[in-house]
Amino acid sequence: MANNTATAAVSRPYAEALMSIAQSNNVADKFDSDVRSLLNLIKESQPLQNFFANPFISGEDKKGVISKILTDETNAIFRNFLMLLVDRRRITLVEDIAQEYLAKLRELNQTVLAEVISAVPLTDEQQQTIKEKVKSMTDAREVELDSTIDSDIIGGVIIKVGSQVVDSSLRGQLRRLSLSLKG
């Protein structure tokens, strides 16, 4: 889903409302797992994305699908929130709302999101090393990694935290070497 300014302007109040409800019921961490599960389902299923985006499918049918895809462990408040999104014709924004909610939860828990791009999957030890490096860069209490594999970087890693980028990939080093030789 496109995350442009207009979408963010609509998604943000819903994410803030969800956070407010979660905090008032002391279930912010429970919502974390529910939101992540739903996000994974949506990301992995293009037909589900298309289903939610289709304006010709009735709200009742969308509610039925939501009831079927959510597990019994899903919090009832979160389930009701999704039904409200259907009623308000905002279910197409559920991915953006969920991402916004997770960003607010990370802020609340003093956790930063670090996007890590590597040529090969990282070991647990490498992930821990990256987390420690990011903690020292940001003074965050916790670090959440969002790992992506990109063989084009040849080797090494690229770490993005907010607007900061640490490029220790071989591709980046070759580009810097090329620029210094030209200069």
Secondary structure, DSSP 8 states (H G I E B T S, - for coil): ----HHHHHHHHHHHHHHHHHHHHTT-HHHHHHHHHHHHHHHHH-HHHHHHHH-TTS-HHHHHHHHHHHS-TTS-HHHHHHHHHHHHTT-GGGHHHHHHHHHHHHHHHTTEEEEEEEESS---HHHHHHHHHHHHHHH--SEEEEEEEE-GGG-SSEEEEETTEEEE-SHHHHHHHHHHHHH-
